[in-house]
Each structure stands twice: as C-alpha cells, then as structure tokens.
Amino acid sequence: MPINVIVDISHHNGNVDLNKAQQAGIAGVIHKGTQGTGMFDRSYTGNRQKAEAAGLMWGAYHFGTKGDGAAQADFFLSKINADEQTLLVLDYEPNGLRTMTLDQARAFVTRVNAVTGRFPGLYSGNLIKEQLRSQPVDPGGSRSTYSRIACARNNSARRATISGEADCSARKRIELSSHCASPPDTSITSIDGSASSRG
C-alpha cells in the first residue's frame, strides 16, 4: 500500500533496493543528478532504470554551489535526460565557502524555467528563509520574485531507510509556495512506516 513518500538518494546511499522500496509503499525517487558544473552522480542512470522498472515516479536534483547559476542549470539539464514527467529540483543548502548565493539560485531556477517551461522545486530549509529575510521589502520586486520562484515548503520532509538512509518528502511533488513561514517537520520515517523525532 503506498505511503505517499518520495525518497531522495544519491551515490552516497550505495546499492539501494528500489523494488523493496516500491513494495514498502514508496511512491517515487528524487535522485542527485549533478553538482556545480562538473559532477554527474555515477549512480543516477542505473538507479533511474531500476526505479522505472519498479514503477516508481522519477525526479532529479542539482546540488547548487557558488558559481554561475545559469551554467549550473545548463549542466544539470544536459546530464539528467529529463522528460515531462521528471520532477526537477534545486538542492540549495549551506556548503561552507561553496554555498550558492541567492542570486545564483535565482539564475538557476530562471534558466530551468526558460528551457523547460517550468520552475524546479527547491530543497532548502533555513538557508532560503534566512536569506529572504535579509532582502529589503519590495512589493512586486526582487523579494517577491525570489519567493515566487525559489521558495518551496519543506514541512513534510522525512527520512526513510531502505538499505541505508534516504531523505524523504511525504508529498508526491514539491509544491512551490509564495512563502516559507512554517518550520519543517523533523520526524523520521523508517521503511516500515514507524516514525520518531530528530533534532
């Protein structure tokens, strides 16, 4: 029985059994595709084949780094072989001195929209909230634009265990929002559906 959860995986998760995930009720996978303008996840193609064979929905995310956002979007789209059903996501989170800036994130999502006709979802949490708070209030201007195109609620974020840990969302898609006022849900969901809290 589906539990309406999508897992987030990358090569760090090793050999994930996606048939087992599907049998446990996982609805889909969002897989790391690229990072910056030079890294393509070596597990992406194989795991996509396994996910599609298991009947799972598919998505791809780009881990943003400090650098040209549009160039990163072009690299991402050139590598992930997206179709109209592929969920596209920007992973926008702290990365030390290599943290993507808000302007670079905006350039990324704007380029993805220009090429595909749709804005990507966003993994972010506190980074986007803190950066949006630092923007001057400008109704109809930059802050509202950032909120409209680069802000996604992360309230239903969870973690699941398949053969290792995988980030999860209890949504079948990431919903773009005009604000990120609500804090994320920080519960953990295991493969058997049990939940616990994490800090």
C-alpha positions in Angstrom: 0.0 0.0 0.0 1.5 3.4 -1.0 2.6 5.5 2.0 2.8 8.7 -0.3 6.6 9.1 0.4 9.3 10.0 -2.1 12.9 9.2 -1.2 15.9 11.3 -2.0 19.0 9.3 -2.9 22.5 9.7 -4.4 25.6 7.6 -4.9 26.2 8.0 -1.1 23.4 5.6 -0.4 25.1 2.7 -2.2 23.1 -0.1 -3.8 19.5 0.8 -2.9 16.9 -1.9 -3.5 14.2 0.1 -5.3 11.9 -2.9 -5.7 11.9 -3.3 -1.9 11.2 0.4 -1.7 8.2 0.1 -4.0 6.9 -2.9 -2.2 7.1 -0.9 1.1 4.9 1.8 -0.4 7.5 4.3 -1.6 5.9 6.3 -4.5 9.0 7.8 -6.2 12.6 8.8 -6.2 14.4 12.1 -6.5 18.0 11.3 -7.3 21.0 13.6 -7.2 21.9 14.3 -10.8 24.7 16.9 -10.7 26.7 19.3 -8.5 28.2 22.5 -9.7 29.3 22.4 -13.4 31.4 19.3 -13.3 30.0 16.5 -11.2 27.4 13.9 -12.5 26.3 11.4 -10.0 27.6 8.0 -11.1 24.5 6.1 -9.7 21.9 8.3 -11.5 21.4 6.3 -14.7 21.4 2.9 -13.1 19.1 3.9 -10.3 16.7 5.6 -12.8 16.5 2.3 -14.8 15.7 0.4 -11.5 13.2 3.0 -10.4 11.3 2.9 -13.7 11.4 -0.9 -13.8 9.8 -0.8 -10.3 7.1 1.6 -11.4 8.3 4.5 -9.3 8.0 8.2 -10.2 11.3 9.9 -11.0 12.9 13.2 -10.2 16.4 14.7 -10.3 18.1 17.3 -8.2 21.1 19.6 -8.6 23.3 20.4 -5.6 24.0 24.1 -6.1 27.4 25.5 -5.5 28.9 29.0 -5.6 29.2 29.9 -9.3 27.3 30.8 -12.4 23.7 29.6 -11.7 22.6 29.6 -15.3 25.7 27.5 -16.3 24.8 25.0 -13.5 21.3 24.8 -14.8 22.6 24.1 -18.3 24.9 21.4 -17.0 22.1 19.8 -14.9 19.7 19.7 -17.8 22.3 18.3 -20.2 23.0 15.4 -17.9 19.7 14.2 -16.4 17.8 13.3 -19.6 14.6 14.7 -18.2 11.2 14.1 -19.8 7.9 15.9 -19.0 7.3 13.6 -16.0 10.7 14.2 -14.4 10.5 16.3 -11.2 13.3 18.9 -11.3 14.7 20.2 -8.0 17.5 22.6 -6.9 19.2 21.5 -3.6 20.0 24.9 -2.1 21.7 24.4 1.3 24.8 25.5 3.2 28.0 24.3 1.7 30.7 26.2 3.5 32.6 28.7 1.3 31.0 27.0 -1.7 27.4 27.9 -0.7 25.3 29.1 -3.7 24.2 32.7 -3.3 20.6 33.7 -3.6 21.2 35.5 -6.9 22.9 32.3 -8.3 19.9 30.2 -7.1 17.6 32.7 -8.9 19.7 32.4 -12.0 19.4 28.6 -11.8 15.7 28.4 -11.5 15.1 31.1 -14.1 17.2 29.2 -16.6 15.5 25.9 -15.9 12.1 27.6 -16.4 13.3 29.3 -19.7 14.5 25.9 -21.1 11.7 23.6 -19.8 8.7 25.9 -19.2 8.5 25.0 -15.5 10.2 26.1 -12.3 12.1 23.5 -10.3 11.2 22.7 -6.8 13.6 23.5 -4.0 15.3 21.8 -1.1 16.5 24.4 1.3 15.2 24.7 4.8 16.6 27.6 6.9 19.1 28.9 4.3 16.4 30.3 2.0 14.4 31.7 4.9 17.4 33.5 6.4 18.4 34.9 3.0 14.9 36.1 2.1 14.5 37.8 5.5 17.7 39.8 4.7 16.2 41.1 1.4 14.6 44.6 1.5 10.8 44.7 1.3 10.0 45.5 -2.3 6.4 44.5 -3.2 6.4 43.3 -6.8 10.2 43.5 -6.8 13.1 41.2 -6.0 11.9 39.7 -2.8 8.5 38.7 -4.0 10.2 37.3 -7.2 12.6 35.2 -5.1 9.7 33.9 -3.0 7.6 33.1 -6.1 10.2 31.1 -8.0 12.7 29.9 -5.4 10.8 29.0 -2.3 9.3 25.6 -1.6 7.8 24.3 1.7 9.8 21.7 3.3 7.2 21.0 6.0 6.8 17.3 5.1 10.5 16.4 5.0 11.2 13.0 6.4 13.9 10.3 6.3 13.4 6.7 5.3 15.6 3.7 5.5 15.8 1.3 2.5 19.3 -0.2 2.7 20.7 3.0 4.0 19.2 6.3 4.8 17.4 8.5 2.2 15.9 11.9 2.5 12.2 11.8 2.0 9.2 14.1 1.3 5.7 13.0 2.2 4.5 14.7 -0.9 4.4 13.2 -4.4 5.7 16.5 -5.7 7.3 19.6 -4.2 4.9 22.4 -4.0 6.2 25.9 -4.8 4.9 28.4 -2.3 4.9 32.2 -2.0 6.4 32.0 1.4 8.2 29.6 3.8 6.7 30.6 7.0 6.2 27.2 8.5 9.1 25.2 10.1 10.0 21.8 8.7 8.6 18.6 10.1 11.6 16.8 11.5 10.2 13.4 12.1 11.9 10.3 10.8 10.1 7.6 8.9 11.6 4.1 8.6 10.9 1.7 5.8 8.2 0.0 8.0 6.4 3.4 8.4 7.2 3.9 12.0 8.2 7.5 13.0 10.4 9.2 15.5 11.7 12.7 16.1 15.0 14.1 15.1 16.6 17.3 16.1 
